[in-house]
Amino acid sequence: GMNKRGADSLGLTPAQVSTLASIIDEETNADSDRPNIASVYLNRLAIGMPLQADPTVKFALRNFALRRIYEKQLLTPSP
């Protein structure tokens, strides 16, 4: 797991790192893709940009069976 020092080095709390890891895990099954996806999300967070991650829509809708995210799902209000 992520310790506090590792999380601090990313500018995140351990809980935020865990949440981000869950999003990345839902985004891909390929271990080789995870570092690149993590980098994109960390860069977005660093500049205050929304993650714009499809898995967050699945979490908000509580529907992990979704394979594709369409505009109607993207329009769902969520934090």
HTML snippet that shows the backbone in 3Dmol.js (N, CA, C, O; Angstrom):
<script src="https://3Dmol.org/build/3Dmol-min.js"></script>
<div id="view" style="width:600px;height:400px;position:relative"></div>
<script>
const pdb = `
ATOM      1  N   GLY A   1       0.808  -1.192   0.000  1.00  0.00           N
ATOM      2  CA  GLY A   1       0.000   0.000   0.000  1.00  0.00           C
ATOM      3  C   GLY A   1       0.849   1.252   0.000  1.00  0.00           C
ATOM      4  O   GLY A   1       2.075   1.200   0.098  1.00  0.00           O
ATOM      5  N   MET A   2       0.181   2.355  -0.110  1.00  0.00           N
ATOM      6  CA  MET A   2       0.842   3.656  -0.151  1.00  0.00           C
ATOM      7  C   MET A   2       0.988   4.176   1.267  1.00  0.00           C
ATOM      8  O   MET A   2       0.009   4.248   2.009  1.00  0.00           O
ATOM      9  N   ASN A   3       2.227   4.546   1.655  1.00  0.00           N
ATOM     10  CA  ASN A   3       2.415   5.150   2.963  1.00  0.00           C
ATOM     11  C   ASN A   3       2.246   6.660   2.869  1.00  0.00           C
ATOM     12  O   ASN A   3       2.128   7.220   1.779  1.00  0.00           O
ATOM     13  N   LYS A   4       2.236   7.309   4.029  1.00  0.00           N
ATOM     14  CA  LYS A   4       1.990   8.749   4.057  1.00  0.00           C
ATOM     15  C   LYS A   4       3.070   9.516   3.303  1.00  0.00           C
ATOM     16  O   LYS A   4       2.761  10.473   2.593  1.00  0.00           O
ATOM     17  N   ARG A   5       4.319   9.116   3.444  1.00  0.00           N
ATOM     18  CA  ARG A   5       5.404   9.827   2.754  1.00  0.00           C
ATOM     19  C   ARG A   5       5.234   9.732   1.235  1.00  0.00           C
ATOM     20  O   ARG A   5       5.413  10.718   0.519  1.00  0.00           O
ATOM     21  N   GLY A   6       4.889   8.538   0.754  1.00  0.00           N
ATOM     22  CA  GLY A   6       4.669   8.370  -0.681  1.00  0.00           C
ATOM     23  C   GLY A   6       3.506   9.203  -1.176  1.00  0.00           C
ATOM     24  O   GLY A   6       3.578   9.818  -2.240  1.00  0.00           O
ATOM     25  N   ALA A   7       2.427   9.220  -0.395  1.00  0.00           N
ATOM     26  CA  ALA A   7       1.261  10.032  -0.759  1.00  0.00           C
ATOM     27  C   ALA A   7       1.622  11.509  -0.738  1.00  0.00           C
ATOM     28  O   ALA A   7       1.254  12.257  -1.644  1.00  0.00           O
ATOM     29  N   ASP A   8       2.351  11.933   0.310  1.00  0.00           N
ATOM     30  CA  ASP A   8       2.764  13.338   0.406  1.00  0.00           C
ATOM     31  C   ASP A   8       3.591  13.759  -0.804  1.00  0.00           C
ATOM     32  O   ASP A   8       3.467  14.884  -1.286  1.00  0.00           O
ATOM     33  N   SER A   9       4.435  12.849  -1.293  1.00  0.00           N
ATOM     34  CA  SER A   9       5.282  13.185  -2.443  1.00  0.00           C
ATOM     35  C   SER A   9       4.451  13.443  -3.697  1.00  0.00           C
ATOM     36  O   SER A   9       4.906  14.109  -4.627  1.00  0.00           O
ATOM     37  N   LEU A  10       3.231  12.910  -3.715  1.00  0.00           N
ATOM     38  CA  LEU A  10       2.318  13.138  -4.842  1.00  0.00           C
ATOM     39  C   LEU A  10       1.386  14.321  -4.589  1.00  0.00           C
ATOM     40  O   LEU A  10       0.624  14.719  -5.470  1.00  0.00           O
ATOM     41  N   GLY A  11       1.454  14.879  -3.378  1.00  0.00           N
ATOM     42  CA  GLY A  11       0.547  15.967  -3.026  1.00  0.00           C
ATOM     43  C   GLY A  11      -0.848  15.473  -2.703  1.00  0.00           C
ATOM     44  O   GLY A  11      -1.819  16.221  -2.814  1.00  0.00           O
ATOM     45  N   LEU A  12      -0.949  14.210  -2.301  1.00  0.00           N
ATOM     46  CA  LEU A  12      -2.239  13.593  -2.010  1.00  0.00           C
ATOM     47  C   LEU A  12      -2.210  12.953  -0.629  1.00  0.00           C
ATOM     48  O   LEU A  12      -1.142  12.727  -0.059  1.00  0.00           O
ATOM     49  N   THR A  13      -3.382  12.666  -0.104  1.00  0.00           N
ATOM     50  CA  THR A  13      -3.480  11.884   1.121  1.00  0.00           C
ATOM     51  C   THR A  13      -3.464  10.405   0.747  1.00  0.00           C
ATOM     52  O   THR A  13      -3.731  10.060  -0.404  1.00  0.00           O
ATOM     53  N   PRO A  14      -3.154   9.525   1.704  1.00  0.00           N
ATOM     54  CA  PRO A  14      -3.240   8.093   1.390  1.00  0.00           C
ATOM     55  C   PRO A  14      -4.631   7.685   0.889  1.00  0.00           C
ATOM     56  O   PRO A  14      -4.741   6.833   0.007  1.00  0.00           O
ATOM     57  N   ALA A  15      -5.683   8.279   1.438  1.00  0.00           N
ATOM     58  CA  ALA A  15      -7.045   7.959   0.973  1.00  0.00           C
ATOM     59  C   ALA A  15      -7.246   8.392  -0.476  1.00  0.00           C
ATOM     60  O   ALA A  15      -7.879   7.678  -1.253  1.00  0.00           O
ATOM     61  N   GLN A  16      -6.711   9.557  -0.845  1.00  0.00           N
ATOM     62  CA  GLN A  16      -6.828  10.024  -2.229  1.00  0.00           C
ATOM     63  C   GLN A  16      -6.049   9.114  -3.176  1.00  0.00           C
ATOM     64  O   GLN A  16      -6.495   8.839  -4.290  1.00  0.00           O
ATOM     65  N   VAL A  17      -4.881   8.649  -2.728  1.00  0.00           N
ATOM     66  CA  VAL A  17      -4.097   7.719  -3.548  1.00  0.00           C
ATOM     67  C   VAL A  17      -4.886   6.433  -3.764  1.00  0.00           C
ATOM     68  O   VAL A  17      -4.909   5.889  -4.868  1.00  0.00           O
ATOM     69  N   SER A  18      -5.528   5.952  -2.712  1.00  0.00           N
ATOM     70  CA  SER A  18      -6.335   4.736  -2.820  1.00  0.00           C
ATOM     71  C   SER A  18      -7.492   4.928  -3.800  1.00  0.00           C
ATOM     72  O   SER A  18      -7.781   4.048  -4.611  1.00  0.00           O
ATOM     73  N   THR A  19      -8.147   6.077  -3.717  1.00  0.00           N
ATOM     74  CA  THR A  19      -9.245   6.378  -4.639  1.00  0.00           C
ATOM     75  C   THR A  19      -8.744   6.432  -6.077  1.00  0.00           C
ATOM     76  O   THR A  19      -9.357   5.862  -6.979  1.00  0.00           O
ATOM     77  N   LEU A  20      -7.623   7.123  -6.284  1.00  0.00           N
ATOM     78  CA  LEU A  20      -7.058   7.231  -7.629  1.00  0.00           C
ATOM     79  C   LEU A  20      -6.662   5.852  -8.155  1.00  0.00           C
ATOM     80  O   LEU A  20      -6.877   5.545  -9.327  1.00  0.00           O
ATOM     81  N   ALA A  21      -6.088   5.029  -7.290  1.00  0.00           N
ATOM     82  CA  ALA A  21      -5.711   3.670  -7.704  1.00  0.00           C
ATOM     83  C   ALA A  21      -6.937   2.864  -8.122  1.00  0.00           C
ATOM     84  O   ALA A  21      -6.871   2.082  -9.070  1.00  0.00           O
ATOM     85  N   SER A  22      -8.052   3.052  -7.423  1.00  0.00           N
ATOM     86  CA  SER A  22      -9.293   2.356  -7.788  1.00  0.00           C
ATOM     87  C   SER A  22      -9.784   2.796  -9.159  1.00  0.00           C
ATOM     88  O   SER A  22     -10.253   1.977  -9.950  1.00  0.00           O
ATOM     89  N   ILE A  23      -9.676   4.089  -9.436  1.00  0.00           N
ATOM     90  CA  ILE A  23     -10.092   4.619 -10.740  1.00  0.00           C
ATOM     91  C   ILE A  23      -9.206   4.044 -11.840  1.00  0.00           C
ATOM     92  O   ILE A  23      -9.697   3.610 -12.882  1.00  0.00           O
ATOM     93  N   ILE A  24      -7.901   4.046 -11.601  1.00  0.00           N
ATOM     94  CA  ILE A  24      -6.958   3.521 -12.589  1.00  0.00           C
ATOM     95  C   ILE A  24      -7.199   2.034 -12.817  1.00  0.00           C
ATOM     96  O   ILE A  24      -7.155   1.560 -13.952  1.00  0.00           O
ATOM     97  N   ASP A  25      -7.451   1.301 -11.742  1.00  0.00           N
ATOM     98  CA  ASP A  25      -7.709  -0.135 -11.849  1.00  0.00           C
ATOM     99  C   ASP A  25      -8.947  -0.420 -12.694  1.00  0.00           C
ATOM    100  O   ASP A  25      -8.970  -1.377 -13.468  1.00  0.00           O
ATOM    101  N   GLU A  26      -9.970   0.410 -12.544  1.00  0.00           N
ATOM    102  CA  GLU A  26     -11.199   0.233 -13.330  1.00  0.00           C
ATOM    103  C   GLU A  26     -10.996   0.664 -14.786  1.00  0.00           C
ATOM    104  O   GLU A  26     -11.695   0.187 -15.680  1.00  0.00           O
ATOM    105  N   GLU A  27     -10.048   1.556 -15.018  1.00  0.00           N
ATOM    106  CA  GLU A  27      -9.789   2.090 -16.361  1.00  0.00           C
ATOM    107  C   GLU A  27      -9.153   1.048 -17.285  1.00  0.00           C
ATOM    108  O   GLU A  27      -9.442   1.029 -18.481  1.00  0.00           O
ATOM    109  N   THR A  28      -8.293   0.185 -16.745  1.00  0.00           N
ATOM    110  CA  THR A  28      -7.563  -0.759 -17.595  1.00  0.00           C
ATOM    111  C   THR A  28      -7.265  -2.052 -16.859  1.00  0.00           C
ATOM    112  O   THR A  28      -7.146  -2.073 -15.634  1.00  0.00           O
ATOM    113  N   ASN A  29      -7.149  -3.116 -17.614  1.00  0.00           N
ATOM    114  CA  ASN A  29      -6.695  -4.394 -17.067  1.00  0.00           C
ATOM    115  C   ASN A  29      -5.218  -4.622 -17.347  1.00  0.00           C
ATOM    116  O   ASN A  29      -4.627  -5.571 -16.833  1.00  0.00           O
ATOM    117  N   ALA A  30      -4.621  -3.760 -18.156  1.00  0.00           N
ATOM    118  CA  ALA A  30      -3.226  -3.927 -18.561  1.00  0.00           C
ATOM    119  C   ALA A  30      -2.295  -3.214 -17.581  1.00  0.00           C
ATOM    120  O   ALA A  30      -2.299  -1.986 -17.495  1.00  0.00           O
ATOM    121  N   ASP A  31      -1.504  -3.984 -16.850  1.00  0.00           N
ATOM    122  CA  ASP A  31      -0.564  -3.389 -15.896  1.00  0.00           C
ATOM    123  C   ASP A  31       0.359  -2.381 -16.571  1.00  0.00           C
ATOM    124  O   ASP A  31       0.733  -1.378 -15.964  1.00  0.00           O
ATOM    125  N   SER A  32       0.724  -2.640 -17.815  1.00  0.00           N
ATOM    126  CA  SER A  32       1.654  -1.750 -18.516  1.00  0.00           C
ATOM    127  C   SER A  32       1.046  -0.381 -18.807  1.00  0.00           C
ATOM    128  O   SER A  32       1.782   0.585 -19.010  1.00  0.00           O
ATOM    129  N   ASP A  33      -0.288  -0.279 -18.830  1.00  0.00           N
ATOM    130  CA  ASP A  33      -0.954   1.003 -19.092  1.00  0.00           C
ATOM    131  C   ASP A  33      -1.123   1.855 -17.837  1.00  0.00           C
ATOM    132  O   ASP A  33      -1.288   3.072 -17.929  1.00  0.00           O
ATOM    133  N   ARG A  34      -1.083   1.222 -16.672  1.00  0.00           N
ATOM    134  CA  ARG A  34      -1.404   1.934 -15.430  1.00  0.00           C
ATOM    135  C   ARG A  34      -0.499   3.133 -15.145  1.00  0.00           C
ATOM    136  O   ARG A  34      -1.014   4.183 -14.761  1.00  0.00           O
ATOM    137  N   PRO A  35       0.833   3.032 -15.315  1.00  0.00           N
ATOM    138  CA  PRO A  35       1.667   4.212 -15.047  1.00  0.00           C
ATOM    139  C   PRO A  35       1.320   5.407 -15.940  1.00  0.00           C
ATOM    140  O   PRO A  35       1.330   6.549 -15.479  1.00  0.00           O
ATOM    141  N   ASN A  36       1.016   5.152 -17.203  1.00  0.00           N
ATOM    142  CA  ASN A  36       0.657   6.247 -18.112  1.00  0.00           C
ATOM    143  C   ASN A  36      -0.668   6.882 -17.720  1.00  0.00           C
ATOM    144  O   ASN A  36      -0.804   8.106 -17.738  1.00  0.00           O
ATOM    145  N   ILE A  37      -1.641   6.057 -17.369  1.00  0.00           N
ATOM    146  CA  ILE A  37      -2.943   6.576 -16.949  1.00  0.00           C
ATOM    147  C   ILE A  37      -2.789   7.368 -15.659  1.00  0.00           C
ATOM    148  O   ILE A  37      -3.363   8.447 -15.515  1.00  0.00           O
ATOM    149  N   ALA A  38      -2.009   6.830 -14.717  1.00  0.00           N
ATOM    150  CA  ALA A  38      -1.767   7.540 -13.453  1.00  0.00           C
ATOM    151  C   ALA A  38      -1.127   8.893 -13.719  1.00  0.00           C
ATOM    152  O   ALA A  38      -1.496   9.888 -13.096  1.00  0.00           O
ATOM    153  N   SER A  39      -0.181   8.935 -14.629  1.00  0.00           N
ATOM    154  CA  SER A  39       0.496  10.188 -14.960  1.00  0.00           C
ATOM    155  C   SER A  39      -0.477  11.225 -15.511  1.00  0.00           C
ATOM    156  O   SER A  39      -0.420  12.397 -15.139  1.00  0.00           O
ATOM    157  N   VAL A  40      -1.362  10.794 -16.388  1.00  0.00           N
ATOM    158  CA  VAL A  40      -2.365  11.706 -16.952  1.00  0.00           C
ATOM    159  C   VAL A  40      -3.237  12.276 -15.842  1.00  0.00           C
ATOM    160  O   VAL A  40      -3.459  13.485 -15.782  1.00  0.00           O
ATOM    161  N   TYR A  41      -3.731  11.405 -14.961  1.00  0.00           N
ATOM    162  CA  TYR A  41      -4.610  11.865 -13.885  1.00  0.00           C
ATOM    163  C   TYR A  41      -3.871  12.764 -12.903  1.00  0.00           C
ATOM    164  O   TYR A  41      -4.421  13.774 -12.463  1.00  0.00           O
ATOM    165  N   LEU A  42      -2.636  12.419 -12.550  1.00  0.00           N
ATOM    166  CA  LEU A  42      -1.865  13.261 -11.628  1.00  0.00           C
ATOM    167  C   LEU A  42      -1.588  14.630 -12.244  1.00  0.00           C
ATOM    168  O   LEU A  42      -1.637  15.646 -11.550  1.00  0.00           O
ATOM    169  N   ASN A  43      -1.300  14.661 -13.537  1.00  0.00           N
ATOM    170  CA  ASN A  43      -1.092  15.947 -14.217  1.00  0.00           C
ATOM    171  C   ASN A  43      -2.367  16.780 -14.206  1.00  0.00           C
ATOM    172  O   ASN A  43      -2.310  17.991 -13.991  1.00  0.00           O
ATOM    173  N   ARG A  44      -3.506  16.153 -14.433  1.00  0.00           N
ATOM    174  CA  ARG A  44      -4.781  16.878 -14.396  1.00  0.00           C
ATOM    175  C   ARG A  44      -5.039  17.435 -13.003  1.00  0.00           C
ATOM    176  O   ARG A  44      -5.448  18.588 -12.861  1.00  0.00           O
ATOM    177  N   LEU A  45      -4.802  16.624 -11.972  1.00  0.00           N
ATOM    178  CA  LEU A  45      -5.002  17.093 -10.602  1.00  0.00           C
ATOM    179  C   LEU A  45      -4.068  18.257 -10.277  1.00  0.00           C
ATOM    180  O   LEU A  45      -4.468  19.208  -9.605  1.00  0.00           O
ATOM    181  N   ALA A  46      -2.824  18.182 -10.755  1.00  0.00           N
ATOM    182  CA  ALA A  46      -1.828  19.217 -10.464  1.00  0.00           C
ATOM    183  C   ALA A  46      -2.221  20.576 -11.018  1.00  0.00           C
ATOM    184  O   ALA A  46      -1.852  21.607 -10.457  1.00  0.00           O
ATOM    185  N   ILE A  47      -2.972  20.584 -12.120  1.00  0.00           N
ATOM    186  CA  ILE A  47      -3.375  21.871 -12.709  1.00  0.00           C
ATOM    187  C   ILE A  47      -4.825  22.221 -12.392  1.00  0.00           C
ATOM    188  O   ILE A  47      -5.381  23.173 -12.940  1.00  0.00           O
ATOM    189  N   GLY A  48      -5.430  21.434 -11.496  1.00  0.00           N
ATOM    190  CA  GLY A  48      -6.805  21.729 -11.087  1.00  0.00           C
ATOM    191  C   GLY A  48      -7.857  21.352 -12.109  1.00  0.00           C
ATOM    192  O   GLY A  48      -8.982  21.850 -12.069  1.00  0.00           O
ATOM    193  N   MET A  49      -7.491  20.477 -13.016  1.00  0.00           N
ATOM    194  CA  MET A  49      -8.410  20.035 -14.069  1.00  0.00           C
ATOM    195  C   MET A  49      -9.225  18.843 -13.561  1.00  0.00           C
ATOM    196  O   MET A  49      -8.701  18.030 -12.799  1.00  0.00           O
ATOM    197  N   PRO A  50     -10.485  18.720 -13.960  1.00  0.00           N
ATOM    198  CA  PRO A  50     -11.249  17.516 -13.596  1.00  0.00           C
ATOM    199  C   PRO A  50     -10.575  16.267 -14.163  1.00  0.00           C
ATOM    200  O   PRO A  50      -9.919  16.325 -15.203  1.00  0.00           O
ATOM    201  N   LEU A  51     -10.738  15.157 -13.483  1.00  0.00           N
ATOM    202  CA  LEU A  51     -10.142  13.907 -13.970  1.00  0.00           C
ATOM    203  C   LEU A  51     -10.715  13.494 -15.314  1.00  0.00           C
ATOM    204  O   LEU A  51      -9.993  12.971 -16.163  1.00  0.00           O
ATOM    205  N   GLN A  52     -12.003  13.725 -15.513  1.00  0.00           N
ATOM    206  CA  GLN A  52     -12.681  13.304 -16.739  1.00  0.00           C
ATOM    207  C   GLN A  52     -12.418  11.825 -17.011  1.00  0.00           C
ATOM    208  O   GLN A  52     -12.047  11.431 -18.116  1.00  0.00           O
ATOM    209  N   ALA A  53     -12.622  11.020 -15.968  1.00  0.00           N
ATOM    210  CA  ALA A  53     -12.355   9.586 -16.032  1.00  0.00           C
ATOM    211  C   ALA A  53     -13.669   8.819 -16.085  1.00  0.00           C
ATOM    212  O   ALA A  53     -14.523   8.973 -15.212  1.00  0.00           O
ATOM    213  N   ASP A  54     -13.823   7.997 -17.108  1.00  0.00           N
ATOM    214  CA  ASP A  54     -15.052   7.210 -17.241  1.00  0.00           C
ATOM    215  C   ASP A  54     -15.370   6.374 -15.996  1.00  0.00           C
ATOM    216  O   ASP A  54     -16.540   6.265 -15.631  1.00  0.00           O
ATOM    217  N   PRO A  55     -14.367   5.778 -15.332  1.00  0.00           N
ATOM    218  CA  PRO A  55     -14.714   4.992 -14.138  1.00  0.00           C
ATOM    219  C   PRO A  55     -15.414   5.806 -13.047  1.00  0.00           C
ATOM    220  O   PRO A  55     -16.174   5.245 -12.258  1.00  0.00           O
ATOM    221  N   THR A  56     -15.173   7.105 -12.991  1.00  0.00           N
ATOM    222  CA  THR A  56     -15.854   7.905 -11.969  1.00  0.00           C
ATOM    223  C   THR A  56     -17.349   7.970 -12.252  1.00  0.00           C
ATOM    224  O   THR A  56     -18.151   8.098 -11.327  1.00  0.00           O
ATOM    225  N   VAL A  57     -17.728   7.883 -13.519  1.00  0.00           N
ATOM    226  CA  VAL A  57     -19.149   7.847 -13.882  1.00  0.00           C
ATOM    227  C   VAL A  57     -19.753   6.527 -13.409  1.00  0.00           C
ATOM    228  O   VAL A  57     -20.867   6.501 -12.886  1.00  0.00           O
ATOM    229  N   LYS A  58     -19.018   5.436 -13.594  1.00  0.00           N
ATOM    230  CA  LYS A  58     -19.493   4.135 -13.111  1.00  0.00           C
ATOM    231  C   LYS A  58     -19.697   4.161 -11.600  1.00  0.00           C
ATOM    232  O   LYS A  58     -20.695   3.649 -11.092  1.00  0.00           O
ATOM    233  N   PHE A  59     -18.740   4.763 -10.882  1.00  0.00           N
ATOM    234  CA  PHE A  59     -18.863   4.863  -9.427  1.00  0.00           C
ATOM    235  C   PHE A  59     -20.089   5.690  -9.059  1.00  0.00           C
ATOM    236  O   PHE A  59     -20.866   5.297  -8.189  1.00  0.00           O
ATOM    237  N   ALA A  60     -20.266   6.829  -9.714  1.00  0.00           N
ATOM    238  CA  ALA A  60     -21.390   7.718  -9.401  1.00  0.00           C
ATOM    239  C   ALA A  60     -22.732   7.040  -9.675  1.00  0.00           C
ATOM    240  O   ALA A  60     -23.686   7.206  -8.914  1.00  0.00           O
ATOM    241  N   LEU A  61     -22.798   6.281 -10.759  1.00  0.00           N
ATOM    242  CA  LEU A  61     -24.037   5.587 -11.121  1.00  0.00           C
ATOM    243  C   LEU A  61     -24.196   4.259 -10.377  1.00  0.00           C
ATOM    244  O   LEU A  61     -25.256   3.634 -10.418  1.00  0.00           O
ATOM    245  N   ARG A  62     -23.130   3.840  -9.700  1.00  0.00           N
ATOM    246  CA  ARG A  62     -23.098   2.533  -9.028  1.00  0.00           C
ATOM    247  C   ARG A  62     -23.438   1.410 -10.006  1.00  0.00           C
ATOM    248  O   ARG A  62     -24.164   0.469  -9.683  1.00  0.00           O
ATOM    249  N   ASN A  63     -22.888   1.543 -11.209  1.00  0.00           N
ATOM    250  CA  ASN A  63     -23.135   0.551 -12.256  1.00  0.00           C
ATOM    251  C   ASN A  63     -21.798   0.166 -12.886  1.00  0.00           C
ATOM    252  O   ASN A  63     -21.347   0.792 -13.845  1.00  0.00           O
ATOM    253  N   PHE A  64     -21.170  -0.876 -12.331  1.00  0.00           N
ATOM    254  CA  PHE A  64     -19.862  -1.290 -12.820  1.00  0.00           C
ATOM    255  C   PHE A  64     -19.956  -2.233 -14.011  1.00  0.00           C
ATOM    256  O   PHE A  64     -18.936  -2.679 -14.538  1.00  0.00           O
ATOM    257  N   ALA A  65     -21.172  -2.536 -14.431  1.00  0.00           N
ATOM    258  CA  ALA A  65     -21.367  -3.375 -15.611  1.00  0.00           C
ATOM    259  C   ALA A  65     -21.237  -2.565 -16.899  1.00  0.00           C
ATOM    260  O   ALA A  65     -21.093  -3.137 -17.979  1.00  0.00           O
ATOM    261  N   LEU A  66     -21.287  -1.234 -16.791  1.00  0.00           N
ATOM    262  CA  LEU A  66     -21.165  -0.393 -17.989  1.00  0.00           C
ATOM    263  C   LEU A  66     -19.828  -0.653 -18.666  1.00  0.00           C
ATOM    264  O   LEU A  66     -18.783  -0.653 -18.015  1.00  0.00           O
ATOM    265  N   ARG A  67     -19.863  -0.872 -19.953  1.00  0.00           N
ATOM    266  CA  ARG A  67     -18.629  -1.070 -20.720  1.00  0.00           C
ATOM    267  C   ARG A  67     -18.280   0.171 -21.527  1.00  0.00           C
ATOM    268  O   ARG A  67     -17.108   0.445 -21.784  1.00  0.00           O
ATOM    269  N   ARG A  68     -19.294   0.912 -21.920  1.00  0.00           N
ATOM    270  CA  ARG A  68     -19.092   2.175 -22.637  1.00  0.00           C
ATOM    271  C   ARG A  68     -19.861   3.253 -21.904  1.00  0.00           C
ATOM    272  O   ARG A  68     -20.947   3.022 -21.374  1.00  0.00           O
ATOM    273  N   ILE A  69     -19.273   4.430 -21.887  1.00  0.00           N
ATOM    274  CA  ILE A  69     -19.922   5.576 -21.260  1.00  0.00           C
ATOM    275  C   ILE A  69     -20.403   6.495 -22.379  1.00  0.00           C
ATOM    276  O   ILE A  69     -19.626   6.923 -23.232  1.00  0.00           O
ATOM    277  N   TYR A  70     -21.687   6.783 -22.354  1.00  0.00           N
ATOM    278  CA  TYR A  70     -22.287   7.643 -23.370  1.00  0.00           C
ATOM    279  C   TYR A  70     -22.625   9.000 -22.767  1.00  0.00           C
ATOM    280  O   TYR A  70     -22.553   9.188 -21.553  1.00  0.00           O
ATOM    281  N   GLU A  71     -22.994   9.938 -23.629  1.00  0.00           N
ATOM    282  CA  GLU A  71     -23.279  11.302 -23.180  1.00  0.00           C
ATOM    283  C   GLU A  71     -24.331  11.330 -22.078  1.00  0.00           C
ATOM    284  O   GLU A  71     -24.215  12.119 -21.140  1.00  0.00           O
ATOM    285  N   LYS A  72     -25.350  10.489 -22.175  1.00  0.00           N
ATOM    286  CA  LYS A  72     -26.402  10.512 -21.149  1.00  0.00           C
ATOM    287  C   LYS A  72     -25.827  10.177 -19.776  1.00  0.00           C
ATOM    288  O   LYS A  72     -26.278  10.725 -18.771  1.00  0.00           O
ATOM    289  N   GLN A  73     -24.838   9.282 -19.720  1.00  0.00           N
ATOM    290  CA  GLN A  73     -24.206   8.996 -18.439  1.00  0.00           C
ATOM    291  C   GLN A  73     -23.298  10.144 -18.002  1.00  0.00           C
ATOM    292  O   GLN A  73     -23.213  10.456 -16.814  1.00  0.00           O
ATOM    293  N   LEU A  74     -22.626  10.765 -18.956  1.00  0.00           N
ATOM    294  CA  LEU A  74     -21.735  11.883 -18.627  1.00  0.00           C
ATOM    295  C   LEU A  74     -22.503  13.073 -18.070  1.00  0.00           C
ATOM    296  O   LEU A  74     -21.943  13.873 -17.321  1.00  0.00           O
ATOM    297  N   LEU A  75     -23.770  13.199 -18.424  1.00  0.00           N
ATOM    298  CA  LEU A  75     -24.583  14.318 -17.956  1.00  0.00           C
ATOM    299  C   LEU A  75     -25.146  14.089 -16.559  1.00  0.00           C
ATOM    300  O   LEU A  75     -25.801  14.973 -16.005  1.00  0.00           O
ATOM    301  N   THR A  76     -24.902  12.919 -15.985  1.00  0.00           N
ATOM    302  CA  THR A  76     -25.370  12.616 -14.635  1.00  0.00           C
ATOM    303  C   THR A  76     -24.609  13.475 -13.633  1.00  0.00           C
ATOM    304  O   THR A  76     -23.379  13.448 -13.614  1.00  0.00           O
ATOM    305  N   PRO A  77     -25.320  14.242 -12.795  1.00  0.00           N
ATOM    306  CA  PRO A  77     -24.616  15.053 -11.791  1.00  0.00           C
ATOM    307  C   PRO A  77     -23.867  14.149 -10.805  1.00  0.00           C
ATOM    308  O   PRO A  77     -24.419  13.169 -10.306  1.00  0.00           O
ATOM    309  N   SER A  78     -22.629  14.485 -10.537  1.00  0.00           N
ATOM    310  CA  SER A  78     -21.829  13.742  -9.560  1.00  0.00           C
ATOM    311  C   SER A  78     -20.730  14.660  -9.043  1.00  0.00           C
ATOM    312  O   SER A  78     -20.382  15.647  -9.691  1.00  0.00           O
ATOM    313  N   PRO A  79     -20.177  14.330  -7.859  1.00  0.00           N
ATOM    314  CA  PRO A  79     -19.135  15.211  -7.286  1.00  0.00           C
ATOM    315  C   PRO A  79     -17.862  15.229  -8.096  1.00  0.00           C
ATOM    316  O   PRO A  79     -16.910  15.920  -7.734  1.00  0.00           O
TER     317      PRO A  79
END
`;
const viewer = $3Dmol.createViewer("view");
viewer.addModel(pdb, "pdb");
viewer.setStyle({}, {cartoon: {color: "spectrum"}});
viewer.zoomTo();
viewer.render();
</script>
